[in-house]
């Protein structure tokens, strides 16, 4: 029986960044640090993990590249509007799954049970989900320790804060337990 290693390890000497067969992600050790790489149907990401200098090796530049168009900013506005509407009666967190499929963008609000500072939902394993985003309603936007434990896949993640007063949003890419902050302009048009 052949054993498949989910990770690959490479010393970067200028070669093309790619994954070997059966690997979910790869580590690249370069002249300017350690990087983690993965790609799926939605994006290609090389995230920085640790900075250091290694003489004799070329440097790498991190990237997060969506394979399709960036999402319409109207998607973000619609999510904010719905989060406000759902929290009108009582402050609750709400989860949204933004899916990119067949050239279309669809926003789903999965079956869920949200409280003022907690959220349980179903259906987070759909491979068409490009972005998981949840609201914090009356709190500021931040990724909690619970978010860090829950967000263990390879996709984009977002959190909305202060949806009634001064709306804010934070975004990041998660890659199997590691995270890299992103600007909304990297995700939305």
C-alpha positions, 0 to 999 in steps of 0.5 A, spaced: 500 500 500 502 506 497 502 511 503 501 519 501 504 524 505 499 530 505 505 535 505 511 536 501 518 540 503 522 543 498 528 548 498 527 553 493 532 554 488 528 558 483 523 552 480 516 553 479 512 553 485 507 547 485 505 541 488 506 533 487 501 528 486 497 527 493 500 533 496 495 538 500 500 543 501 507 544 501 513 548 504 518 552 501 524 554 504 527 560 501 532 566 502 527 570 505 524 565 509 519 559 510 513 559 505 506 555 505 503 553 498 496 550 496 492 551 490 485 549 489 479 550 484 478 557 486 485 560 488 493 559 488 496 561 495 503 562 497 503 565 504 509 567 508 510 563 515 517 565 518 522 570 515 529 569 516 535 570 511 538 564 508 544 565 504 545 562 497 537 561 496 533 566 492 527 570 495 520 568 494 514 573 494 508 571 497 501 571 493 494 570 494 491 569 487 484 568 485 483 563 479 477 567 477 474 574 478 475 578 484 468 578 488 463 583 486 463 588 492 455 588 492 456 581 495 459 584 501 454 590 501 448 584 501 452 580 507 452 586 511 445 588 510 442 581 511 447 581 517 443 587 520 436 585 518 437 578 522 440 581 528 434 587 528 430 583 534 436 581 538 444 581 537 446 574 533 452 572 529 450 569 522 454 565 517 455 566 510 458 561 505 460 565 498 460 560 493 464 561 486 461 555 481 460 555 474 462 563 473 457 565 478 457 567 485 452 565 490 451 567 497 448 562 502 446 562 509 446 555 511 442 552 517 445 555 523 444 557 530 447 564 532 447 567 539 450 574 541 457 571 541 457 564 538 455 560 532 453 553 530 452 551 523 451 546 517 454 545 511 461 548 511 464 542 507 462 544 500 468 544 496 465 550 492 465 555 498 470 560 496 469 565 502 466 563 509 464 570 513 460 571 519 458 577 523 460 579 530 454 584 530 455 589 536 462 587 537 468 589 532 471 585 527 476 580 530 478 572 529 477 569 535 480 563 538 474 559 536 475 561 529 482 559 529 480 552 531 474 552 526 477 555 520 482 549 518 480 548 511 483 552 505 479 557 503 478 565 504 475 567 511 472 573 513 468 577 519 464 583 520 463 587 526 459 593 528 454 592 523 449 597 526 454 603 527 461 603 524 461 597 519 468 593 519 471 587 516 477 583 516 479 577 511 484 572 511 486 566 507 486 560 511 491 554 509 490 548 514 491 551 520 495 557 518 493 564 516 495 570 512 491 577 513 488 579 506 486 586 504 478 586 502 481 589 495 484 582 494 478 579 494 472 584 492 472 588 486 
